[in-house]
Amino acid sequence: MLLDIQKNKPVILKHETKEVSKSGLSVSICLEGDYAKAGTKIRDYVYQTSLITPYATITFDDPKGEKYRYTKVIRTMPPSPTIIRPHPHGIDVETIRRMLSDTNYQIPAVDDNMISKVRKELGMSKKKFTYDEIMKKTEKKWKSLSRPVRVVISLMSFLEADFEKLQRIYFFFPFFSIFF
């Protein structure tokens, strides 16, 4: 088994199913490696895994014949985790580019017309507004904004740019809208 880190999904190379008399789910994994060098780290990993999964009984048979068994501590399973999207302040430009290339959504061009549309949907006139004022207004109106406007505002948030700064960026780097 491998892990596709781009999609956060497993890549299963070989899968076998065996009949077992026990109830529940049993998973067995055979790995190749140098146990003499990595044995303590592997045992530590299995132990730490048992700590974060108190609802599972984990048994580890090492190549030396020793058995390590960590019995489950609780009987009920916790609720499944929910998938969350990354926060714009927590990712870099390369990650955003990869996410954009993986989506079918077309990113709007950040030109004067789009900035006018953003101003109109936010109810902001032509006068200058600071970045903080724009973000406060955005928080109040987020649910009613159209998707292209949300994308541009997210970009503004990522760049910490107000309308004027965003226009300067677009003016000096017109290819900017190609990448975003």
N, C-alpha and C positions, 0 to 999 in steps of 0.2 A: 504494500500500500504506500502511495505517495500522497503529498498534499499539494494541491494547486492553490498557492497563496493569493493569486489574483482573484479567484472566485470563492476562496475559502471552502473548498469542497475536496473530498478524498478522491484519489485516483486509485481504484482497486486493480491490482495486477493479477491477483489470483484469489479466488473465493471458493471455499469448500463448505458444504453443509453436512453435518453428521447428526444422526439420531441420538438423543440423550434421554436418560430416564428421569432426570431432574426437571423441576418446573422452573420457569424464569428464563433469562437470557444468559448464555455462556459464550464468552469470547476468548479464543486462544490465539496467541500471536507467536510466531517463530521468527526470530531476528538473527541476522548474521553480524558478528562483530568480535572484538577482542575483549572477552569478559575478564581476563586477567588484569587488564589496564583499567577498564571502565566499571568493574563490578560494584564498587562502593557507590558510584554515581547512579548506577541502575537501581540498586537497592534503595537509595535515597529517593529517587524519582517515584518508585512504586509506593513507598511510604507516604510521600507527599501527595500522591494521587489519592491514596486512601483517606487522607485528611480532608481533601476537598470534595470527596464523594462518600459522605458518611452513610448513604443509602445503598451502597454496594459492598459486597464481600469480594475482596481481591486476594487471590492466591498467586504466589510467584514461586516457581520451581527453578532454582538456579542450576547452571550446568554442573556444579559440584555436588548436587543431590540434596542441598538444603531447601527446606520449604518455608516460605514466609506467608502467613495468612493474616489478613486484616479483616475482621468480621464487621459487618454493617452495624452501625450504632442506632440508626433510626429506621423505621419501617415504611414511612410514606415518602413518596417522591416529591421533590419541590416542583413548583410550576415551571414550565419550559421558559427559557429566557426569550425575550423579544429582541428582534433585530433592530438596531438603531443605526441611523446614518451618521457618518463622521461629522463633527462640528467643523465649520470652515476655518476656525482659528487653530485647529489641531492637525491640519494636513498641509502638505506642501504643493507647489505648483505641478510637479510631475504626477502626483496622485490625482489631482483634479483633471489633468489632461487625460490620464488613463481612464478615469471615470467617465469623462465626456466621450471618449472614443468608444467606450463600451455601451453607451446609451444610444437609442434611436432618436432622442429628442434633439431638435435643431436649436442651437444657441442663437439668440437674436443678435444682430449687429448692434454694437453700442455706438450709435450715431446721434446726431441732434434730434432726429424724430423720436428715437427711443427714449432719450433723456426727457423730451417734452412729454411723452406718454407716462413716464415714471412720475414726473412732477404733477401731471394732471390726476393720476390715480391716487397720489398721496395728498392731493389738495394743496400743493405748494406752488406759490406764484413764482415769478422770475427772480425775485430778490434772493440774495445769498442766504443760504442756510448752512449751519455748521454740520459736520458729520454726526455729532451727538443729537442734534435736533432732527435730522433725517431718520436716524435709527429709532428715536422715540416715537416719531410719527408712524414709522413702519410697524413697530410693535402693536400699535393700536389698530392698524388697518390690514395686517398681514393676511387674514383669512379672506378678505374681500378683494385682494389684489390678483391680477391675472398672472399666469405662469411666467410669461416673458419678463414682466416687471419684477416678479420675485427673483428671477435669475439675475437680473441686472443689479438688484439691491443686494443679493448675496455676494455678487462680485464686488460691489462697493464696500460691503462689510469686510470681505477678505482683504481688500486693498486699503481699508480704512480711508476711503476717498469720499469727498463730498462731490456735488455735481460739477463744480469747476475743475477739480483735480481729475475727475473721470474724463471730462472733455479734453483736458490737456494731454492725458495719456493717449486718448484716441487720436488726437491731432498729430502728436509726434510719432505714434506707432499705429498707423491705420491698419496694419496687418494684424493688430491685436485681436480684432473680432474674429479672425480666422482661427486663432488658437483657443479662444474662449467663445 
